[in-house]
Amino acid sequence: MRSHEYYMSLALDEARKAAKQGEVPIGAVIVKDDHVVARAYNLRETLQLPTAHAEHLAIERAAEALGTWRLEDCTLYVTLEPCVMCSGTIVMSRIARVVYGADDAKGGCSGSLMNLIQDTRMNHRADIITGVLSYSCSEILKSFFKALRQHKKCSQ
């Protein structure tokens, strides 16, 4: 079995694709039985859809690839802690495990602001592993937003 770091590095590759398109660099990979079944990165700006988060898109692609919405034996690797929408989608798709890199103090719903993924009132809960390649996952976001601020400053 490959390591969490290996799969997170694939999610980081997806995040880099997002950055090249001017999207917030967040990437996601879904794994089942040690095989990648789906990959995605943020496409909110490109598609002009509020739901086009990396996790949400990866879950849709995994369901299509596997022919089922029940992703019970799957692990989601994502570079940033899932938000409320993505955490809800994780619960509803019954993903077994979520592995993320960087915490999101302002919007994270997998441990930071709340923990929707493990809320005992829900009919499904996923295991969570945090901090995998956290430095790299944080740095790609920091660099992206720093460049964006500098670009805006130069445009004024």
TIRO-984268 format. One record per atom (N, C-alpha, C): residue in three letters; residue number from 0; atom name; x, y, z. Coordinates in steps of 0.05 Angstrom, whole numbers, always signed. Layout:
N
> r/k/a/xx/yy/zz
> ALA/NUM/CA/X/Y/Z
...
END
This chain:
156
> r/k/a/xx/yy/zz
> MET/0/N/+17/-24/+0
> MET/0/CA/+0/+0/+0
> MET/0/C/+18/+25/+0
> ARG/1/N/+11/+44/-17
> ARG/1/CA/+25/+69/-18
> ARG/1/C/+19/+86/+6
> SER/2/N/+36/+105/+12
> SER/2/CA/+33/+122/+36
> SER/2/C/+14/+145/+31
> HIS/3/N/+5/+156/+54
> HIS/3/CA/-12/+180/+53
> HIS/3/C/+3/+203/+39
> GLU/4/N/+29/+204/+43
> GLU/4/CA/+46/+225/+31
> GLU/4/C/+46/+222/+0
> TYR/5/N/+47/+198/-9
> TYR/5/CA/+46/+194/-38
> TYR/5/C/+20/+204/-50
> TYR/6/N/-2/+197/-39
> TYR/6/CA/-28/+206/-50
> TYR/6/C/-32/+236/-46
> MET/7/N/-22/+247/-24
> MET/7/CA/-24/+276/-20
> MET/7/C/-7/+291/-41
> SER/8/N/+15/+279/-49
> SER/8/CA/+32/+292/-69
> SER/8/C/+17/+292/-96
> LEU/9/N/+0/+273/-101
> LEU/9/CA/-17/+273/-125
> LEU/9/C/-38/+295/-123
> ALA/10/N/-49/+299/-99
> ALA/10/CA/-68/+320/-95
> ALA/10/C/-54/+347/-98
> LEU/11/N/-30/+350/-89
> LEU/11/CA/-14/+374/-94
> LEU/11/C/-10/+379/-124
> ASP/12/N/-6/+358/-139
> ASP/12/CA/-3/+361/-168
> ASP/12/C/-29/+374/-180
> GLU/13/N/-51/+365/-169
> GLU/13/CA/-77/+376/-178
> GLU/13/C/-79/+405/-170
> ALA/14/N/-70/+412/-146
> ALA/14/CA/-71/+439/-137
> ALA/14/C/-54/+457/-155
> ARG/15/N/-31/+447/-164
> ARG/15/CA/-14/+463/-182
> ARG/15/C/-29/+468/-209
> LYS/16/N/-44/+449/-218
> LYS/16/CA/-60/+453/-243
> LYS/16/C/-80/+476/-238
> ALA/17/N/-92/+476/-215
> ALA/17/CA/-111/+498/-209
> ALA/17/C/-97/+525/-209
> ALA/18/N/-74/+527/-197
> ALA/18/CA/-59/+552/-196
> ALA/18/C/-52/+562/-224
> LYS/19/N/-45/+544/-241
> LYS/19/CA/-38/+552/-269
> LYS/19/C/-61/+564/-283
> GLN/20/N/-86/+557/-275
> GLN/20/CA/-110/+567/-288
> GLN/20/C/-120/+592/-273
> GLY/21/N/-106/+601/-252
> GLY/21/CA/-115/+623/-236
> GLY/21/C/-136/+616/-216
> GLU/22/N/-139/+590/-210
> GLU/22/CA/-158/+581/-190
> GLU/22/C/-143/+578/-163
> VAL/23/N/-158/+580/-142
> VAL/23/CA/-146/+575/-115
> VAL/23/C/-135/+547/-116
> PRO/24/N/-109/+544/-109
> PRO/24/CA/-96/+518/-112
> PRO/24/C/-103/+497/-91
> ILE/25/N/-125/+484/-96
> ILE/25/CA/-133/+461/-79
> ILE/25/C/-138/+438/-97
> GLY/26/N/-126/+415/-89
> GLY/26/CA/-129/+391/-105
> GLY/26/C/-139/+368/-88
> ALA/27/N/-152/+348/-102
> ALA/27/CA/-163/+325/-88
> ALA/27/C/-159/+300/-105
> VAL/28/N/-155/+278/-90
> VAL/28/CA/-152/+252/-103
> VAL/28/C/-168/+232/-86
> ILE/29/N/-183/+214/-100
> ILE/29/CA/-198/+193/-86
> ILE/29/C/-186/+166/-93
> VAL/30/N/-181/+151/-72
> VAL/30/CA/-167/+125/-75
> VAL/30/C/-185/+103/-64
> LYS/31/N/-185/+81/-79
> LYS/31/CA/-199/+56/-70
> LYS/31/C/-181/+33/-76
> ASP/32/N/-176/+16/-57
> ASP/32/CA/-160/-8/-60
> ASP/32/C/-132/-1/-72
> ASP/33/N/-121/+21/-62
> ASP/33/CA/-94/+30/-70
> ASP/33/C/-92/+38/-100
> HIS/34/N/-115/+46/-111
> HIS/34/CA/-116/+56/-139
> HIS/34/C/-131/+83/-139
> VAL/35/N/-120/+102/-153
> VAL/35/CA/-133/+128/-156
> VAL/35/C/-158/+124/-175
> VAL/36/N/-181/+131/-164
> VAL/36/CA/-206/+129/-181
> VAL/36/C/-215/+156/-191
> ALA/37/N/-206/+178/-178
> ALA/37/CA/-214/+204/-187
> ALA/37/C/-194/+225/-177
> ARG/38/N/-192/+246/-193
> ARG/38/CA/-175/+270/-187
> ARG/38/C/-190/+295/-195
> ALA/39/N/-185/+316/-180
> ALA/39/CA/-197/+341/-188
> ALA/39/C/-183/+364/-174
> TYR/40/N/-188/+388/-184
> TYR/40/CA/-178/+412/-172
> TYR/40/C/-199/+434/-174
> ASN/41/N/-196/+455/-158
> ASN/41/CA/-216/+476/-158
> ASN/41/C/-221/+487/-186
> LEU/42/N/-246/+491/-192
> LEU/42/CA/-254/+503/-218
> LEU/42/C/-276/+524/-215
> ARG/43/N/-278/+536/-191
> ARG/43/CA/-300/+555/-186
> ARG/43/C/-300/+578/-205
> GLU/44/N/-276/+590/-210
> GLU/44/CA/-274/+613/-227
> GLU/44/C/-279/+605/-256
> THR/45/N/-267/+583/-265
> THR/45/CA/-269/+574/-292
> THR/45/C/-298/+567/-300
> LEU/46/N/-311/+553/-282
> LEU/46/CA/-339/+544/-287
> LEU/46/C/-360/+563/-277
> GLN/47/N/-351/+582/-260
> GLN/47/CA/-369/+601/-247
> GLN/47/C/-391/+586/-232
> LEU/48/N/-383/+566/-217
> LEU/48/CA/-401/+549/-201
> LEU/48/C/-390/+549/-172
> PRO/49/N/-407/+556/-153
> PRO/49/CA/-398/+555/-125
> PRO/49/C/-392/+527/-115
> THR/50/N/-403/+507/-128
> THR/50/CA/-399/+479/-120
> THR/50/C/-374/+466/-132
> ALA/51/N/-360/+480/-149
> ALA/51/CA/-337/+468/-164
> ALA/51/C/-311/+468/-147
> HIS/52/N/-314/+458/-122
> HIS/52/CA/-291/+454/-105
> HIS/52/C/-278/+427/-112
> ALA/53/N/-252/+425/-107
> ALA/53/CA/-237/+401/-114
> ALA/53/C/-250/+375/-103
> GLU/54/N/-257/+376/-78
> GLU/54/CA/-269/+352/-65
> GLU/54/C/-295/+344/-78
> HIS/55/N/-312/+364/-82
> HIS/55/CA/-338/+359/-93
> HIS/55/C/-336/+347/-122
> LEU/56/N/-318/+358/-138
> LEU/56/CA/-314/+348/-165
> LEU/56/C/-302/+320/-164
> ALA/57/N/-283/+315/-146
> ALA/57/CA/-271/+289/-144
> ALA/57/C/-292/+268/-136
> ILE/58/N/-309/+275/-117
> ILE/58/CA/-330/+256/-108
> ILE/58/C/-349/+250/-131
> GLU/59/N/-357/+270/-147
> GLU/59/CA/-374/+265/-170
> GLU/59/C/-360/+246/-190
> ARG/60/N/-335/+251/-195
> ARG/60/CA/-320/+234/-214
> ARG/60/C/-316/+206/-204
> ALA/61/N/-311/+203/-178
> ALA/61/CA/-308/+176/-166
> ALA/61/C/-334/+161/-168
> ALA/62/N/-357/+174/-162
> ALA/62/CA/-382/+160/-164
> ALA/62/C/-388/+151/-192
> GLU/63/N/-381/+168/-212
> GLU/63/CA/-385/+160/-240
> GLU/63/C/-366/+137/-247
> ALA/64/N/-341/+138/-239
> ALA/64/CA/-322/+118/-246
> ALA/64/C/-329/+91/-233
> LEU/65/N/-339/+91/-209
> LEU/65/CA/-346/+67/-194
> LEU/65/C/-374/+57/-199
> GLY/66/N/-391/+75/-211
> GLY/66/CA/-419/+67/-216
> GLY/66/C/-436/+66/-191
> THR/67/N/-428/+81/-171
> THR/67/CA/-444/+82/-146
> THR/67/C/-438/+108/-131
> TRP/68/N/-459/+118/-117
> TRP/68/CA/-455/+142/-101
> TRP/68/C/-444/+134/-73
> ARG/69/N/-444/+109/-67
> ARG/69/CA/-434/+100/-41
> ARG/69/C/-404/+94/-43
> LEU/70/N/-389/+112/-32
> LEU/70/CA/-359/+111/-34
> LEU/70/C/-348/+100/-8
> GLU/71/N/-360/+80/+3
> GLU/71/CA/-354/+70/+30
> GLU/71/C/-326/+60/+33
> ASP/72/N/-313/+50/+13
> ASP/72/CA/-286/+39/+15
> ASP/72/C/-265/+58/+4
> CYS/73/N/-272/+83/+2
> CYS/73/CA/-254/+103/-10
> CYS/73/C/-241/+122/+10
> THR/74/N/-218/+132/+3
> THR/74/CA/-204/+152/+18
> THR/74/C/-201/+177/+1
> LEU/75/N/-209/+200/+12
> LEU/75/CA/-206/+226/-1
> LEU/75/C/-181/+240/+10
> TYR/76/N/-163/+247/-8
> TYR/76/CA/-139/+263/-2
> TYR/76/C/-144/+291/-13
> VAL/77/N/-142/+311/+4
> VAL/77/CA/-146/+338/-4
> VAL/77/C/-126/+357/+9
> THR/78/N/-117/+376/-5
> THR/78/CA/-95/+394/+5
> THR/78/C/-104/+413/+26
> LEU/79/N/-130/+420/+27
> LEU/79/CA/-140/+438/+48
> LEU/79/C/-164/+425/+62
> GLU/80/N/-166/+430/+87
> GLU/80/CA/-189/+420/+103
> GLU/80/C/-215/+426/+89
> PRO/81/N/-233/+407/+86
> PRO/81/CA/-258/+411/+72
> PRO/81/C/-276/+431/+86
> CYS/82/N/-291/+447/+70
> CYS/82/CA/-310/+466/+80
> CYS/82/C/-336/+452/+87
> VAL/83/N/-356/+468/+95
> VAL/83/CA/-382/+456/+103
> VAL/83/C/-395/+441/+79
> MET/84/N/-395/+453/+55
> MET/84/CA/-407/+440/+32
> MET/84/C/-393/+413/+26
> CYS/85/N/-367/+414/+25
> CYS/85/CA/-352/+390/+18
> CYS/85/C/-354/+369/+41
> SER/86/N/-354/+378/+66
> SER/86/CA/-357/+359/+88
> SER/86/C/-385/+346/+87
> GLY/87/N/-405/+361/+79
> GLY/87/CA/-432/+349/+76
> GLY/87/C/-432/+329/+53
> THR/88/N/-419/+335/+31
> THR/88/CA/-417/+316/+9
> THR/88/C/-402/+291/+17
> ILE/89/N/-381/+294/+33
> ILE/89/CA/-366/+271/+43
> ILE/89/C/-384/+253/+59
> VAL/90/N/-399/+265/+77
> VAL/90/CA/-418/+249/+94
> VAL/90/C/-438/+235/+76
> MET/91/N/-450/+250/+58
> MET/91/CA/-472/+239/+41
> MET/91/C/-462/+217/+22
> SER/92/N/-436/+218/+15
> SER/92/CA/-426/+198/-4
> SER/92/C/-413/+175/+11
> ARG/93/N/-413/+177/+38
> ARG/93/CA/-403/+155/+55
> ARG/93/C/-374/+148/+52
> ILE/94/N/-358/+168/+45
> ILE/94/CA/-329/+164/+43
> ILE/94/C/-318/+154/+70
> ALA/95/N/-301/+134/+70
> ALA/95/CA/-291/+122/+95
> ALA/95/C/-271/+139/+109
> ARG/96/N/-253/+153/+94
> ARG/96/CA/-231/+167/+107
> ARG/96/C/-225/+192/+91
> VAL/97/N/-218/+213/+106
> VAL/97/CA/-210/+238/+95
> VAL/97/C/-182/+244/+105
> VAL/98/N/-163/+250/+87
> VAL/98/CA/-136/+257/+94
> VAL/98/C/-131/+285/+82
> TYR/99/N/-125/+304/+99
> TYR/99/CA/-120/+331/+88
> TYR/99/C/-94/+342/+99
> GLY/100/N/-84/+362/+83
> GLY/100/CA/-58/+374/+89
> GLY/100/C/-60/+398/+108
> ALA/101/N/-71/+420/+98
> ALA/101/CA/-71/+445/+113
> ALA/101/C/-98/+449/+127
> ASP/102/N/-96/+459/+152
> ASP/102/CA/-120/+467/+166
> ASP/102/C/-132/+492/+154
> ASP/103/N/-158/+496/+157
> ASP/103/CA/-171/+520/+148
> ASP/103/C/-186/+533/+171
> ALA/104/N/-172/+551/+185
> ALA/104/CA/-184/+563/+209
> ALA/104/C/-209/+579/+204
> LYS/105/N/-212/+589/+179
> LYS/105/CA/-235/+607/+173
> LYS/105/C/-258/+591/+161
> GLY/106/N/-254/+568/+150
> GLY/106/CA/-276/+554/+136
> GLY/106/C/-276/+524/+139
> GLY/107/N/-257/+513/+155
> GLY/107/CA/-255/+484/+157
> GLY/107/C/-276/+471/+174
> CYS/108/N/-289/+452/+163
> CYS/108/CA/-311/+438/+177
> CYS/108/C/-305/+408/+182
> SER/109/N/-279/+403/+184
> SER/109/CA/-270/+376/+189
> SER/109/C/-251/+376/+214
> GLY/110/N/-256/+396/+231
> GLY/110/CA/-241/+398/+256
> GLY/110/C/-235/+426/+265
> SER/111/N/-232/+445/+247
> SER/111/CA/-224/+472/+255
> SER/111/C/-248/+488/+267
> LEU/112/N/-267/+495/+250
> LEU/112/CA/-291/+510/+260
> LEU/112/C/-311/+491/+273
> MET/113/N/-314/+468/+261
> MET/113/CA/-332/+447/+271
> MET/113/C/-322/+421/+258
> ASN/114/N/-335/+399/+266
> ASN/114/CA/-327/+374/+254
> ASN/114/C/-352/+359/+244
> LEU/115/N/-362/+368/+222
> LEU/115/CA/-386/+357/+210
> LEU/115/C/-381/+328/+202
> ILE/116/N/-357/+322/+193
> ILE/116/CA/-351/+295/+183
> ILE/116/C/-353/+273/+205
> GLN/117/N/-349/+281/+230
> GLN/117/CA/-350/+262/+251
> GLN/117/C/-372/+268/+272
> ASP/118/N/-391/+284/+263
> ASP/118/CA/-414/+291/+281
> ASP/118/C/-430/+266/+286
> THR/119/N/-434/+260/+311
> THR/119/CA/-448/+235/+319
> THR/119/C/-478/+236/+312
> ARG/120/N/-488/+259/+306
> ARG/120/CA/-516/+262/+298
> ARG/120/C/-521/+254/+269
> MET/121/N/-500/+251/+254
> MET/121/CA/-502/+244/+225
> MET/121/C/-503/+214/+223
> ASN/122/N/-514/+204/+200
> ASN/122/CA/-517/+175/+196
> ASN/122/C/-491/+162/+187
> HIS/123/N/-471/+178/+180
> HIS/123/CA/-445/+168/+172
> HIS/123/C/-423/+186/+183
> ARG/124/N/-401/+174/+190
> ARG/124/CA/-378/+189/+199
> ARG/124/C/-353/+177/+185
> ALA/125/N/-335/+194/+179
> ALA/125/CA/-310/+186/+166
> ALA/125/C/-287/+190/+185
> ASP/126/N/-267/+173/+182
> ASP/126/CA/-242/+177/+197
> ASP/126/C/-227/+201/+184
> ILE/127/N/-213/+215/+201
> ILE/127/CA/-198/+239/+191
> ILE/127/C/-169/+236/+199
> ILE/128/N/-151/+242/+180
> ILE/128/CA/-123/+244/+185
> ILE/128/C/-114/+271/+175
> THR/129/N/-101/+286/+193
> THR/129/CA/-94/+314/+186
> THR/129/C/-64/+318/+184
> GLY/130/N/-56/+340/+172
> GLY/130/CA/-28/+348/+172
> GLY/130/C/-10/+334/+153
> VAL/131/N/-20/+319/+134
> VAL/131/CA/-3/+304/+115
> VAL/131/C/+8/+324/+95
> LEU/132/N/+34/+327/+93
> LEU/132/CA/+48/+346/+76
> LEU/132/C/+37/+374/+81
> SER/133/N/+31/+381/+106
> SER/133/CA/+18/+406/+113
> SER/133/C/+34/+430/+104
> TYR/134/N/+60/+429/+106
> TYR/134/CA/+76/+452/+98
> TYR/134/C/+73/+458/+68
> SER/135/N/+75/+438/+52
> SER/135/CA/+72/+441/+23
> SER/135/C/+44/+450/+16
> CYS/136/N/+24/+439/+29
> CYS/136/CA/-4/+446/+23
> CYS/136/C/-9/+475/+31
> SER/137/N/+2/+484/+54
> SER/137/CA/-1/+512/+62
> SER/137/C/+14/+531/+44
> GLU/138/N/+38/+524/+37
> GLU/138/CA/+55/+541/+21
> GLU/138/C/+44/+547/-6
> ILE/139/N/+32/+528/-19
> ILE/139/CA/+21/+533/-46
> ILE/139/C/-2/+553/-44
> LEU/140/N/-17/+552/-23
> LEU/140/CA/-39/+572/-19
> LEU/140/C/-28/+599/-12
> LYS/141/N/-8/+600/+6
> LYS/141/CA/+4/+626/+14
> LYS/141/C/+17/+639/-10
> SER/142/N/+31/+624/-26
> SER/142/CA/+44/+636/-50
> SER/142/C/+24/+646/-70
> PHE/143/N/+3/+631/-73
> PHE/143/CA/-18/+639/-92
> PHE/143/C/-31/+666/-84
> PHE/144/N/-39/+668/-58
> PHE/144/CA/-52/+692/-49
> PHE/144/C/-32/+716/-47
> LYS/145/N/-7/+711/-41
> LYS/145/CA/+13/+732/-41
> LYS/145/C/+16/+743/-69
> ALA/146/N/+18/+726/-89
> ALA/146/CA/+20/+735/-117
> ALA/146/C/-4/+750/-126
> LEU/147/N/-28/+741/-117
> LEU/147/CA/-53/+754/-124
> LEU/147/C/-54/+782/-112
> ARG/148/N/-45/+785/-87
> ARG/148/CA/-45/+811/-74
> ARG/148/C/-25/+830/-88
> GLN/149/N/-2/+820/-95
> GLN/149/CA/+18/+836/-109
> GLN/149/C/+8/+845/-136
> HIS/150/N/-6/+827/-150
> HIS/150/CA/-17/+834/-176
> HIS/150/C/-38/+856/-174
> LYS/151/N/-55/+854/-154
> LYS/151/CA/-75/+875/-149
> LYS/151/C/-62/+901/-142
> LYS/152/N/-41/+900/-126
> LYS/152/CA/-27/+924/-117
> LYS/152/C/-14/+938/-141
> CYS/153/N/-2/+922/-159
> CYS/153/CA/+10/+934/-183
> CYS/153/C/-10/+945/-203
> SER/154/N/-34/+934/-202
> SER/154/CA/-56/+942/-221
> SER/154/C/-68/+969/-213
> GLN/155/N/-63/+977/-188
> GLN/155/CA/-76/+1002/-178
> GLN/155/C/-63/+1027/-188
END
